[in-house]
Each structure stands twice: as C-alpha cells, then as structure tokens.
Amino acid sequence: MSADGINILMYHQVGPFRELTGAMRAHRSTYCRVDRFATQMAWLAGMGYAVLSMDQVAACLAGETPIPPRAVALTFDDGYENFAEHAWPILQRHGFPAMVYLIAGMIGQPSYWFESDGRPTPPLMDAARIRHLRAEGCDFGGHSVHHLKLAQQETATVRREVAECKTILEDVLGEPLRHFCYPYGSHDIRSVEAAAEAGYTTATTCVRAIATPADDLLTLPRKAVSHGESLLGVLWKMHFKNTAKVPPIRRAQSHA
C-alpha cells in the first residue's frame, strides 16, 4: 500500500462478545470481540504499521508532514466503559494512540439510545474515568451533546449540539478539544460548517474510504470494524476496499 492515504478505523464497543443475540445482530458494527481486537492490534504492531493520533492525521492530510507507509488511526465512538476495561490495556501494551469520541451530555450514563432497538444499554465512561485515561495518554474528541442525527435536526439544534459539545468536554478535560465525530455518520453542509465555526480541526464520518489529502479535514472517511470480522477481513477493508460509494460533502475551501 502506498503512503498516499490513511486508514482511519472505526470501533464502538470492545468486549467478550462471543455471539450476538437478538437485536444485537442487526448492529454488528457496534461490537468488536476483544480477542479479535487483540489479534488486530498485534498484527499492526508486528507488521510495522504507523498508528497515528488524530493530530498526526490532521498534520499529514494538511501537507504539514509526510504520510508514512501503512498509516492507520484508531477511533472509538461513544465512550463506552468497556473501552477502558478491554481495549485500552491492549492499546497501551503496543503503545498505540487512540481517539475516543465522547457524548458530552451523557457522560457516566447508560447508552439510552440502544433502548429503541431492544439492546442492552452498556454504561458510558464517567468524568473520573475519562480524566484518568487522558492522564495515561488516551485522546478524546466530541460526539455531540445528545447523540442526535444532525442532518435531521433544525439548524439551531445542529449548531448547539456541535458547539456545546466542545464547551462541555473542554471543561471536563481541562484542555482544548480539537476533534469531532458526527453521530451515526449523519452530517450535511450545516453540520460541517458548524464544526468549522466551533473550531474543530478534524471531524470524522461513516463514509467508507481511505482518508487522503484530497479530503476536507471536517469530513474524513473511516472504515468500520464489525463483530466477528477475522484479521483477513479487516486487512481486506484496509488495503482493497478504498472507494467511497457516495460523494463527500465539501466546504467551499477544504482545510480552511
């Protein structure tokens, strides 16, 4: 694979999910088996992949630094407690950076939105856990205030969800928040412009493609890692499935 793009991988929960039952099966992309996650991370380490932080992703895609060969970034949506329990120790073992996107208005609460699907509602990390992981080197970004599909909201709500998320999480972390993720991948030009106005450096989507310097930093594509995918399946996504099926939403001037 040439050094002209970055595979930004998207995870949600990581845990001992041996078999999915009921409604969980319909949402496979929000579960990753911890044993397979461990295998994936060991492969990245053993094969010399360059695992980048989102700050490094931004610098590479903006042309400030070269993109290294086999560049990868690891992102985790929603901020589940099982990230701290299962994923973070594995990441620490390999010295890998990770970006966890937090729902600012639901810190320390159950994942209530699962109720509509009839799924269990695992807890989200509380503020103490978040600060502890940050002290250990974990990176955090915003994932809105209430985990709404932004493209379906009124403009005032979109702006509030994006901007207030930043304000709340900066208070929790005690430092600037530079990165955002659109809940459900739902975004339109209004939400992208809201992210720009709020001062985010990057924002990620659920568009399935490799991230390249041609992308707007506020509409970066990612590749989802789902429950039960073997290492070969993940590698196939990374190295062969690199074309988005939908045109990206772009601001008038990318990286502005």
Secondary structure, DSSP 4 states (H G I P E B T S, - for coil): --SS-EEEEEE-EEE--SS--GGGGGGGGGEEEHHHHHHHHHHHHHTT-EEE-HHHHHHHHTTSSPPPTTEEEEEEEE-BHHIIIIIHHHHHHHT---EEEE-GGGTTSB-GGGGGGT---PBBP-HHHHHHHHHTT-EEEE--SS---GGGS-HHHHHHHHHHHHHHHHHHHTS---EEE-GGG---HHHHHHHHHHT-SEEEEEEES-B-TTS-TTSEEEEE--TT--HHHHHHHHHT----SSPPP--SSTT-
